[in-house]
Amino acid sequence: MKSRSLLILAGIILLLPIIAGCTPSGGKPTCPTGSLMAPIQTDPPMWSVVDSLSPSLHWLYPDESCNPQGYAIRLKTGPFFTDSLGGGTGNPSTSWSPGSPLLPGKEYSWGVQAINGTSLGPYAGSRYFFTGPMCETSALVAPILLQPAYNSEITDLDPTLIWEYPNPCLPHGYRVDLSKDITFADTSLSGGTGNPSTRWGPGDPLEDCTVYFWKISPINDTTLGPASETFAFRTNTSGSCPTPTPVGPTATPVNPTFTPTPVEPTFTPTPVPALFYPAFNAYCRQGDDTSFPWFDIAMKGSSYPLDGRNFDNTWLRIMIANDRGCWVLASSGSASLDTFKLRVLARVPTPTPTPVPYCRSFSDPKSCELHTTCIWISPPTAAPYCGNK
């Protein structure tokens, strides 16, 4: 009888691995595919700044009685969130880290879906976090405006303003100036992000058939950094908004191409001085757009005769010398009179866009080549660098 009991015990011991193999890892059965639930994301917390470029993402599965076979992870880079850095666990593990380090000073979105085989469960939506480090207040720089583009026409009365911070660090947040007034005297539409996100939308729908101006300034605590350029856009939801009537005299054509040889001056002095006073050393360009090359600098501390303005009064044409004029941003200084009273000059044809010259600010190949206008260059006898294509 004793030997028979020993045989039964040995049989049970042999069967244990087989029985255990019928239960998924974690000791729980596999959840039915048709009943998969959206995971609960726990870490990083919403809008938090992580201290690692290889952060660990964590979540919980709401049904404690079973496990999915695995999880699919979405991970995308701001501000447009069009790339795909995610992956999968391949098992019921509720944590995951990206395969390659993330970029510093960026916003990321992430989300998780349960998966059985190739069947995905519901998606609860994305959460957002940022990668450090934080920017020093004394080193804050002007953001680069992206969308809506300069002088663009949009059909959305609830637009998202999007910009980029050029340095690999995070300001505490951003001040957003949005107004129908180029001087931003009316701040009723303005606001702030409250965090390092480089996307913002107005609290209420905008008016149709209206020109708006916007600019962005980084902020640490209560200290504002340098403001971006001022961009203008116009709302036109139906495509049938009437052509705006220029304010001031009829538009006067100007020579669309710059020639360095002396030309007859176009500026005629008036009894009331019309002068421009740069607030800082400002680029003076061949046309009323940053895509035009600059050929001189309007120096702070000097004054320049005003020759005219563009339609929306965002750019002013000054006489940089007695025989030639060029264009400066209206926000780069002040004028001795209401610039809306200046004559409106015909728009100079926009040249073929040139790469934005900030590629040199990127110090590694990955962050350099994320920008379509940049390329990583490795000279045979010099240090590699990020340059314009």
Buried (B, 14 or more C-beta within 10 A) or exposed (E): EEEEEEEEEEEEEEEEEEEEEEEBEEEBEBBEBEEBBBBEBEBBEEBBBBEEBEBEBBBEBEBEEBBBBBBBBBBBBBBEBEEEBBBEBEBBEBEBEBEEBBBBBBBBBBBBBBBBEEEBBEBBEBBBBBBBEBBEBEEBBBBBBBBBEBBEEBEEBEBEBBBBBBBBBBBBBBBBBBBBEBEBEEEEBBBBBEBBBBBBBBEEEBEBEBBBBBBBBBBBEEEBBEBBBBBBBBBBBEEEBEEEEBEBEEBEEBEEEBEEEEEEBBBEEEEEEBBBBBEEEBBBBBBBBBBBEBBBBBBEEBBBBBBBBBBBBBBBBBBBEEEBBBBBBBBBBEBBEEBEBBBBBBBBEEBEEEBBEBBEBBEBBEBBBEBEBBBBBEEEEEEEBBBBE
